């Protein structure tokens, strides 16, 4: 029986996972559309949500432009919604400024849980290795929905994998298969 599937992508976590495999890898060259088609198979795609924070253009304009192209490409995918969250400055122990994304995890959790309550999907696919989503998965499963986690081995929470109904490793072979030249 075909399932209704919604995809929830933790964009920052995806980027960190890619660079853990190879620092030269970039999500700008990753074909999310083909990857998603591959993981859903013949099932019915309901919606794709992609969460990330926009880089600061005044810090590195070239990288900012590449990220904006990624967001634009994602928005062209049918049924894909890009949710841009805030970046907030922080100071590390050496006094250097860095930026963290605020709101992405909560927006993802609210969307996944809200869609489950509204019976919009049979199965949620979470593309993240973040252990913060353990309790979200428990809630979704309590609503009699399936949860699959697509993860990177180097930064995954083992408890997250235990909670999921299914797991799918994203490794170097997968990344290479879904890179594109365009």
Protein Blocks (a to p, Z undefined) as FASTA:
>chain_A
ZZdddddddfklmmmmmmmmomkbcfklpcfklmmmmmnmmaccfbdcdddddddfklom
mlmmmmmmmmmmmmmpghiacddddddddddfkopacdddehjlmmmmmmmmmmmmnopa
fbdcdddfbfklmmmmmmmmmnopacdddddfklccfklmmmpmbdcdddfklmmmmgcc
ZZ
